[in-house]
Structure formats: structure tokens, C-alpha cells
């Protein structure tokens, strides 16, 4: 694999970069989609060169320009694959605004898809011929025109990229909705190019050649930037597979990592645990992972134990522990904010649980049963991070827990059609802002800085307050899932509900799925409930008001795969889990 020469002058939009690579490296591979048509498939590869990609982008851009006017929205309802990549790049090339979404039928997410379409009001929907009937039926009551990407001929037009305006909106990145109704973040051309370059620099891909390997959904912020924007800016090969193919057989991801020298990839915390547990010794036999450059873990939180289990499982395959890179980001900042650098050991912090509940990050012994073990998420990637008191907006010192604020060229313009909320979130100011002037992005995430590392402790809106003490739901969830083997890992939600009259603060509930390998009839549900309650009481000094065991799939997740505590709480309060109650 050869290093691509960098453009002498950085371009301002992704379509300009596509045109650049098509001109100077026309026959180099740009994107490869690996399809797995059967359960035992090793993968069918389909590749576009930069020249071929440019041809398809121009043709589709010309067609889209015939269907919509400048600045109108184009909703992408394509499956994971080449048509998705082409449509995403063709939309801004036509002077339009992309809305990365997914086809109808994604389990549990049709209501969200309908809500996003109603909010974005696209003029055009792009899909593929196999999905045309389903998309047409879903959009029957929406005044949109449908373009079938794979039916647009190359001869549809030879449209050069629209006149670059880096301040214009390139796409609307809708938030996953884990804590609120989905909102469309306005990502400009300048934002996405800046964030792609920030990510490339953070992971060492700005000066050396790597292959981006990914299975994250392309409608998700991390999947879109790491698998599309970053390789387009740098002229790198991007190898993409379907998320469903990974879930069906996680070794497929590892095989792609092994097959591509200097591979760089990303996955949430659960994926690393899943690989460690599900990949068999026979499947490991032909894997060599010593060529992997970096594996990003973008979950909140990143658990040190997960990294340890994953690397222990694949150490014999040559995987170096220093490839694990905990990272932090959010859609409002395009995606990437802070990252641990490849080649550095995992930064671990053992913190006193009681002090953490009071808003202080004080060191504890790692073997202390009362310690909270957290992972550092590195340092900012070409931007600035500060920690603020979420109420007074005072600038906090190292070791004080507060809301993480971000400032940089990657921060989006605001929320689509939500001016007041945009001002509140994207236009925050520090009290006495002499040390941190200007507008800042309020992330809604809690954390602190320790030894120069960003340490994320949880979501502000998910924080549970009981008797004046703060409890982080992911901390309670980690204790609960370790309390009984029938609790399914990373498929549970802890949340607060209103206390009864006379109670101080909230009552705490845990809703947990049982493992797929266990039949509900085989589980001693009262015993499980007692085990979870005892573990939480012992470790956190907290009495659970309710423990509910539900079947696999019953705890709702966002479109990006995170557990939705807000929706789980709403279903609990509505009585939806009453029949499963493990009191």
C-alpha cells in the first residue's frame, strides 16, 4: 500500500477531495464494501477506485440537482454499502444538504425515522432498487421525490462539485436520542473536514498510510466520519461491512483487520466484550492481528476490564495492548473530541466512590472494593476542552467533576430549526470568562481532567440523586451485571423515578435483560433480584426500589446501539414491564 501525496492546499469540501484523488490517483482503491450474503460467508468484495467513485458522485449529483434546489435536504435511506457512500458525497456536490438515515424496518426505530423525516422535511429521498417498494410505502404520506441510486446511469451528467462555501451546511447529523428527542445537528463543510483532519492526526494517519476498517453504521456520526470523511480527506482505502454481519459473526471484523496492513478501526465497548466472548479458538487459529495500528473505543464509559479481556483473548494473535485507544466525542462536535494516542498504555484511574458522588475525583487504591475504575480518554484533538459547573458556569479545576465544554472548528452550527436550544447548547459562556473566552459547546456529559487526561464520568441528564448524593447509572449497571450470571452484559438500564411522599430524592430502578443462552423458566428470578440488590447495596450504599428482569431485546436501544435509559424509564413508568417484575 502506497502513501498518497497530500493536496498542496487543503480543500474545503469532501466532493473537492474526491475530485482531487480521482485526478492524481484514479486507479487506487477508494472504498471496498464486503458483503456477507450467507451465515457462513467469508465475504464478497466490491471495490470502487477514486476515478469510479468520482464518476458515480458526479452522475448522482447531477440527478439530485434536477430534483431539488440549493440548500434543500436529501434523506439517505440506503443500506450500508457503496450507494450510501456515493449518495452522501453526491448530495453536497449538488449543493444540497444530506440527512444520513437508514431504511425502514430497522427494529424498533421506524417511529424515530418518521420523526426525523418530519423534522428535516427532505425534498428527496435516496434509496436502492431492492428497497424501493418498502421506502415508497413508508414515504407514501410525505411529499418527497425518490431517487434510486443504483439506477442512475453514469451518463446522467458530469456535474462538478458545487461552488465551495465552507460555512454552508453539509449534512444534518441527527442525535441518537439516548437522552432526548432526536435533534439534527447542522454540520458545515468546514466542520466535517476539520474533524476528519483532527481524527487523522490523533491516530497517526495524517503522515502515514493506514486502511480504515469499519462496521459501524454509516448513518452514525463515528461511522460516517471514520469510514467516509477521513479516508476521503486523506485519500486512504476504506473497507466497510454491514453491522448485521458483525453481530452475526464478530470474527468477520477481525478477519478484515488481519487482511489489511496497518488497519485502523472503531467500535463501542460492547463489541470488544462480544469478540472476547464469542470468537472461538478455531476461528482465532488463522488470525494475525499484529498489523493493527489502532482500535478506537468510543463508548461512555470505556471500561478498563473490557480492554483487558479483549487483549487477553487475542494476545496470541499478536494484538498489542497499546492499540486500544479510548476516545470521546459527540454529534454536536461532528464526532471526535478527545483521544488516547496509539502506542501508549491505557491510562487507568482508581477513584474514591464517595468522593466521586460528591463531585470530586480523588485517588483510591485500585484493589479497594469501593474504588471506581475509569479510563482516560486522552487529550483534545485540535480543539479545546474545559470543565464547567453546570449551574454557575464557573470554570472548574483539575479533579473537580463538572460538565465538559468544547470549543473548536469541528463544533456544529446548532440544531436544525431549534434556535433557543442552539443558543443554550452551542453558545455557552463561562462566568468571568477571562481564561476561556468565546462561545462553548455544552456537551451534557460529566467529567474532569486528571494528569492531562479527559476522564468521562457520565451523562448529566442520567445522573441519579438520592439523599443528596450523585450516582452514575453506568456504575450501578456494572455492579448489577456482575452480580448474577443470568444478567446480560451491557443490556440493562439503571435510572431514577420519583420518590413517594416523604422520600428524599429519587428511587432507583434496574431493568435488565437475561442472557440469550438462559431460558427465563430456568432462572430463579427472586434469587437474581436479591443478588443484584445485595451487590448494589454493598458497593454503593444504595437500596434499589425495583429490579426487573426482561427478555433479550426488551431494553430499548438508540439507533447507534446505546441503551436508551430515558425510553426504558418511560416504559417502566407506563407499566410495560410489570409482568416481568422480579421483586
N, C-alpha and C positions, 0 to 999 in steps of 0.2 A: 504494500500500500504506500502510495507516494503522498508527501505533503503538498497541499495545494498552495500556490502563491496567493498572498493576501492582496486585495484591491489596494491600489495606491491611495485612493481617497475613499473612506468608508461611505457606503451608500446609505440612503435614508429610509428605504422601504424594502421589504422582503422581495417583492417582484423584481426590483432592480438587481438584487443579488442573484436571483435565478438567471436573469439575462446575462449577468457577468460570467457566471460559471458556464453557462451554455456557450459563451463566446470563447473562453480560454481553455476549457476542459470539456468539450462537448461529449466525448465518449466515455468519460469517467462515470462510474455508478453514483447515482444520487440517492435513490430510495429503493429498498427491497422490501416487499411485503411477503411474509411467509405464512401461507395458508395451511391449515390442518383440516382437510376435508373429512377425515375419519378419526375414530378414537385412537387408533394405533399409528396414525400418520406421522412420519418424520418431518414432514413439511414440504410444500410445493412453493418454490421461489418465483416471484415475479418482480422484475427489476426495471426501473426507468433510469436512463442516463440523463445527464443535465440537459442535453440537447432535446431529448424526447420529452422531458418534463416541461421545458420551455415551450415546446410546440403545443402540448396539451393545455398549459396555462393560458397561452395566447388565444387558442381556439375557444376555450370555455369563457374567458374574459370577454371576448367579442360577443358571444351569445348572451351572457348576463347583461352586458351593456345595452343590448336590444330590448331586454325585458324590464329594466329598472333604470331610474335616473340617479345622478350622483348623490351619494350620501344615504341612499335607501338601504335597507337591511336585506341580507340574504341568509336564510337559515339553512344550515348544513345538517340534513337528515340522512347522511350516508353511513354505511357500515365502516368499520375500521378497514383501511386499505388505501390503495393508490388514488381512488376517486375522492376520498376525503382530503388527502394532501393536495391534490390538484385543485379542488374546489376552494379550499381555504386560501391558497395562493392566488387563484384567479379572481376572487372577489375584490381584494384591494387593487389588483391590477386593472380592474374595470372601474375603479373609483367608487366602489360600494363598501358597505360595512358587513363583515362576516359575523354570523352568530353561530359559533360551534355548538352543535347539539348532537342528538343521537336519534335513530329511527324509532318509530312507535314500537311498543312491545317489550321494552326493557322492563323487567319485572318490578312492579311497584312504583314506576316512575312516569306513567302516562299523564297523571294529573299535573306533575311538575312540568312536563313537556308542554302541555296545553297552556299552563300559566305563563311560561316563558314566551311562547309564541304570541299570547295575548299582550304581553308587556312590550316585546320587541317590535311587533307589528311589521313583520317582513313583507317585502313586495314579492320576493321569490323564495321558493324552497328548492334546494338541490338534493337529488337522491340518485339512486341507481335503478336500472331496469328490473332486477329481481324484487325490489321493494316498492315499485311504483304503485301497484294496486293498494298495498297497505297504507302508504303515505297519502295517496289520493283520498282514501276513505277517512283517514284521520283528519285531513285538512279540508274536508267537504264543506264545512261551515266557515272557513277562513278565506278571505278574499286575496288569495296568492296565486301566482303562476308557478308551475312546476317545471323545472329543467332536469332532464335525465342526463347526468354527466357522461356516462359511458356511451350515450347515443349521439353526442355532439361530435361531428366529424372534424378532422384536422383542418379541413377546408372552410370551416365556419368563419374564419377570419384570422388575420395576423395582427392582432392588436398589441401595440407596445404598451408597457406599463403606463398607468395614468400619471399625469404630472405630479411629481412628488411633493407632498405637503406633510412634513413630519409631525405637525401638530394635529392633523386630522385623525379621526377615529379609524383604526384598522379593523377592530372587532370588539364585540361585546362579550366579555367573559362572565357568564352567569355563575354566581357563587353556588356552592353545593347545597346550601340550605341546611347545614347541620345545626345551626342555632337560630335561624330566622328564615323568612320567606325569601326565595332566591331573588337576587338583585343583579342587574347587568353592569359590570364594571367597564367603563369606557377606556379601552387600551388604545393608545395612539401608536402610529408607526414608530415614533421616537422611543416610546416605552418598550415595545417588543424588541426592537433592535438593540437598545441599551441593555435590556435584561438578558438577551441571548449572549451578548458580549461579556456581561458580568459573570454569567454561568460558565462560559468557556474559560474565562480567566481563573475563576475559583477552582475549577477541576483540572487545570493544566492543559486544556485543549486549545488554548489560543496560540500556542507556539509549537505544538507537536500534534501529529495526526492521530486521531482515535476513530473508532467506529461507535456510533451511538446505537445501542440495542435497547429496544423497549417494547413493553406490552401494555403500558398504561393507556387508558382511553384517550384518543386524540381530542375529545371534547373537554378533557380535564386540563387545568392550567399547566401542570407539570408535564403531562404527556405532550401537549401542544408545543411548549417551548423547547423541551429537551429533544423531542423526536422530529420536530419540523423547523422551528425558528433557528435554533442553534446550528444545526447542520447546514441550513441554507446560508446563514451569515458566514460560516467558516468554510463552506464547500466540502463538507465531510459526508461520508456514507452513513445513512440512517437505515437500520434494519428494524422492521416493525412486525409484531404479531398481534393477534387478537387477544383481549383479556380473557375471553372464554376459553381459549386454547391453553392459556397458562393455568387457569383454575382446574381445567380437566386433567392436566398433566404438567406439574410445575417443572419437571426436568427439561421440558422443551425450552424454557427460558435459559436454563443453564447450558444446554447444548449450543444455543446461539451465542452465548458468551464465550464458550470454548472455541467455537468455529471462527471467531473474528478477533484477530490480534488487537491488543490494546483496546479492549471493549470498555465502554462507559455506560452505566445503566442506572435506573432508579426504581424503587419500589417502596410501598408503605411497610410499616413494621410487621404486619401480619404475614406478608409474603415471605419474609425471611424465616419466621417460625414455621410457616407452612412447608417450605422447602426442606427445612431440617427434619420435620416430622414425616413428610410424605415421600420423599425421594428414596428409593430402595438402594441397597448395597449393589444389586445387579445393575441398576441404572447409573450408579456412580462409577462403575468399572471403566467406562470409556471416556470419562470426563477429565479434561485438563484445564484448570482454571488459573494457572499461574500467569496467564497473559492479561487478566482483568486489571484495568487501571483503577477504576473507582466504582463503588456501588453506593448510590445515594440512598439515605433513609430519611424520607421527608415526613414522617409521622409526628404526631404530637400526643404523647411524648415519645421519644426514641428510648427504648428500654435497653440498658446495658446487657441484661440477661439474654435478650433476643440476639444481639450481635455475637455474644459468646457462644450461644447454641448453634448459630448458623456457621460460624467459622470452625467450630469443633467438628461439625458434621462434614465439612468439606476441606479440612486441612490436608487430608491425604491426597486430595485432588490438586494441591498446590496453591490453594487460595490463601493469600496473605491477609492477616487481620487488619493491616493498615489500609486496605482498600475500602473499609467501611467508613462512609462519610455522613454523619448526622447533619441534617440541613433543616433550615426553617424558611418558610415563605407563605405567601397567601395571594389570592387572586387580585386583591386591591393593589399589590405591588408587582403586577404581572405574574410573578410566582416566586422567583428566587430572591432571598434577602440575606441570609447568613449561611455559611457552610464551613464544615471542617475540611481541611485540605487532604488530598490523597497522600499516603506515605507517612502520615502522622498517627500515633497511637490514639485510641479512643480516650477522650477526656471524661473522667468519671468524677462525680461529686456525691459524697455521702452527707446528707443534710439532716439536722435535727428536726424531727417531725413537729414537735410542739412549737419550736421557733418558726417553722415554715407556716404553720397555721396562724401565727401572729404577724406574718409579713416580713420575717427576717430569714435570710439564708445563712445559717450558722453550721459550721462543720461538725460532723459526728463521726464516730468510728464506723468503718464500713461493716464491721461484724455486729454492730449494735442492732438488735431486733427492732428498735424504734426508729432506725435511720430510714430516710427516703433516698433511694439511689436514682440519680438523674445523670443524663449525658449532656455534655456541652455541644452546642450546635455551631461551633466555630466562630468566625469573625465575619463582619459585613463584607459583602461582595460589591465593591464600588458604590456604596451608599452609606448612610449614617443611621445609627441606632441609638436611641436614648430610652430611659425608663422613667415614666411619669406616675405621679399619684393620680389615679383615675378620677378623683373628685376635685382636688385643688389644682391639678395640673402642675404641681411643683416638680422640679427636676430632682430625681432621687439618686442616691449614691450607690456605689457598688455594694451588693449584698442586700439591698432593700428590694422587696418584691413590689412591683407595680405593673402598669400597663406598658407594653412595648410600643414605642412610636418609631416611625421610619420616615426618612427623607432621602430622596434620590431621583434620578432621571427615569427610573422604572415605575414610579408611583403613578397610577392611573389618574385620569382627569376627574373622575367622580362616578356616581351611579346614574345610569340612564333614567332620565325623567324623574329624578329624586333630588331636587336642588337643596332642600333643607337638610336631608340626611347627608348629602355630599359635603355641605359646609361643615357639618358636625364631625364627620369622619376624616375628610381629606384636608380640612383647614384648621386643624387644632394648633393652638399656640400655648407655649409654656408661660406660666406665671413668672414675671420677671425674666423675660427670655433673652437676657444679655448673652448667656452662654450657649443658647440654642435658638437663634432667631429663625423667622420664616414659618411657613405652614408645614405641618407634620401630619402624617397618616396615623390615625389611631387604629391599631390592629385588632383590639378586642382580646388580645392574648396577654397573659400574665407571665412575668419572668423577671430575671435580673441578669447582671453581668458579674461573673466571677473569674478572676485571673484572666481577664480579657475575653472570656468565652461567654456567648449568649446562652443562658440556661432558661428554657421554657418550662413553666410550671403548670399551665393550664389555660382554659378559656374563662374570661371574666364572667360571661353570661352563664357558664356552667357551674360556677363556684357555689358550694353549698355552705350555708352559715347556720350553725347550731350552737346555741348558748354563747354567741359572740365569737366563736372560733371558726376559722375557714377550713373547709375540707375540699380537696381536689377529687372530682369524681373518678378520674383515671387511676388515682391512688387506691381508692376504695375498690374499684373494679379489679385491679391487680391482686389485691388481697382476696377478694371473693373467688376469683377463678383458680387461685392456688389452694382454696380451702377444700375442694372436693373434685375428684377426677371426672365426674359427670358434667361439670360446668364447661361449656365450650369456650375456648380461649378467644378473646377479642370479639365476642359476640354477646356482650352484656352491657347494661347501662345502669349507672347509679345517678340518682337525681333527688332533689328536694321537692316536697309537696307541702302545702300549707299545714301548719300545725293546728291541732284542735284548740278550743278556747282554754287559755291558761298555760299552754305550752310556750316555751321560749324559742323562737326561731322556727326553722323548718323541721319536718320529719324526713327521714331518709329511706328511700326505697331502692332495692336492687331487682332488676328484671334480667334474667339470664336464660340463654338457650342451653339446652342439654346437648351433648355431643351426638353427632350423627351415628356413631357406632353403638350407641346405647338406646335401647327401647325404653320409653317412658314407664312402661309397666314394670320394668326391671329395676327402677330407681326407687330407693326409699326416700321419697320426697321430704317427709318431715325431718329425717336424719340430715339430708342435704341442707335444709333450711337452718337446722341447728348448727351445723358445721360452719356455714357462711356467717351466721350471726356471731358465733364464738370468735372466729378469726377477726372479724371487723371490730368487735368489742375489745379484744386483746391488743390488737395493733393500733387502733385509732381512738380507743376510749369512747366509742360511739355505739349507741343502740339502734339497730335497724328497726324501722316500723313495719317493714314488709319485705319478704323475699319471694319472688315469683319465678317459677320455672316454666319455660315455654318451649315449644318445639323448634327445631332448627329452621331459620328463616323468619321467625316471628318478630325478632328485634329489627326494626326498620333501619335501613342504611340510606345514606345520601347517594346521589348519582356517582360520586367519586369513591364510594365504598366505605366511608366512615360511618360508624354507628351514629344515628341521629337521636341524641338524648332528648331533644325537645319533642320529637314526634313520639318517642317511646313514652315520655311523661304524659303527653296528651292522650295517648291510647290507654294508659293506666288510669288516668283520672276519668276517662269516659267509660271505664268498666270493661274494656275489651279483653283484659287478661284475667278477669275474675275467676273463670273456670280453671285457670292454671295455678291459682294461688297456693304457694307452699308454706302456709302459715304453721 
